[in-house]
């Protein structure tokens, strides 16, 4: 099981021939030790600090620790928290912190600074707490140092805190510890009673009292999580598994107590405490798996958390979280930055609105036009006058729409709950029938009848049933996690298994959602020269050019001409007009001119993901209908649909039309799986039977999704469906098995033949079988 | 049977010590970062600085 911390190298990142000495990525031909300049710098930094032993121990996936080509300057000074003794503290979420060696590297690299007092990273929460003596501005330098090592950092946000702060989880672990202690010590006494057939009655009575002394407090304390949940189930008027557990445990404990007082032959404290321990173990496992998924999502969101540059009256800027911006304030939007707020610009702007409308080509907005939050600035930096604060803006309106759609989805009932709806009343009816049978029909004393009735409750206590589904969930969620799929909702697997129709978004889902250089007849040295200029810019097209030639060195004396391009000596890279060519129609073109040589044009396009046709084929093989639903124009959508092998497509669908299409499918009795990444997909994602979003999706889409595919591409989606279906089949087997067990054991209990020994054997063996069966769920 | 009078309290006391130890570990947040603690122990280089929680 994944939760038992098994150390397994994901990929050997050790320094071997052909692998980058820092990040472990495969080297391109001609590269000596490092895959890029960033890695070379990082390696020099690590060895310079005397921390080179990191490389012998690192077990990260190859390429994780590659510093980004152009380090984004993250101003962290506003997030440093001053402490009363004049020092500062900063909490960061660190992405790429995947092994113990990384934790060590991060802590030691910061501790090497003379003014840093302490640095402590948590591997499970990916949280780093650093304190230093001195001023707040040091925060930015410390963050930059981590970025140079290849770790991506972001301020620790309230969302991360919600995901990790786990008071309820801690209470469950405590209850489990107490229940385990109690059951083992009661067993110590019980085994003596079971085997001690020659035991005197007084000794047995004494041992029963001892068992009661340990058992009663344990049942009362360790069972609290169940009692509380059962109480709310009673108030909601809906029987739940927890109600059955609570009744069974409490009735058994009380019956055993009265048997102890009146010196009866058997007490069942061992059964009650062992039952609690087993159930709590299942619950702790279930929670741990889901907590990890939640945390990873929170980490993804923190990395794209809204930080904006507020323009101060004196012309300087300061970095602040987006929530602190009020309507009317002015922000500086850098090239390539995503707009976080609705606003208007005083100048003409070129925006890529793919995330809000699904258009794949950037569009020019005239001065004064309303600019939608979520669009990406493809042109020069501009000043945005904010028209609505974050909580009143269009993104917040979309989030409210999501909430409503989510509530509608909340009606889905998990298979375990469906089983318990009729199981619990039946079990209680049988118990009541047993009492009536013994007391009314057979005429025995009411104490005997009660003991037998409670035995029925104990035997039917859904120990195996309560473990049946969570155990499968833990194993399946762990298996998906290792394949890079995060499961964020408790019933997501069940819904994924039953999906019968896949609706795919185009931009960013089937395609990469970012410009890629179309290979043309450009000469290699020209490309290299242009890429070395491009290294100086954060513009998306420049970045795309750099990706096509990643090892180009930074050109000297690069000067940025706002809104036009870059200049270095006689070389120019920028818009076609900047290089003396007619402007391009779609804005997806860069021109390069070196002195008097004729200009060279680089064209870019959004490319189909490599694994998209394979993923579509995989979905079809699983029996799902596949369709493409995009807000883009007809031609682009039809081309992508043909390339990816999608038979059915719809173009020009806005956010509302997408949600309507999903609703229509549901009304027709289909169970749609929606896959999308944009803000315009969020409502459809929330309305669908089950939803997934690819890596790099907008934060709104990721929160609306049940599954987040962490690796690039859609390849893991068919595998995830296969695992979900297998997990569902095993969960059903488990439920069926525990029901069969009950059918065999309940008649014994009704007949009054169940001794504490038999109860213990039945309970332990059925739970073991269910858990062992669940372990198969991880295989594809 | 007299041995029971001694052995049962002794065993219970030892078990209780274990429980108290567990609760103390839980309270002092030693269960917060199980993955980190598992690998941290493998680094035997002396830390440059105390890194308290």
Interface residues (C-beta under 8 A of the other chain):
Chain A: X5 X7 X53 X57 X99 X100 X101 X103 X104 X107 X108 X111 X112 X116 X117 X118 X119 X120 X121 X122 X123 X124 X125 X170 X173 X174 X177 X178 X181 X184 X185 X188 X189 X200 X203 X210 X214
Chain B: X1 X4 X8 X11 X12 X15 X16 X18 X19 X22 X23 X26 X31 X32 X33 X34 X35 X36 X38 X39 X40 X42 X43 X45 X47 X48 X49 X50 X51 X52 X53
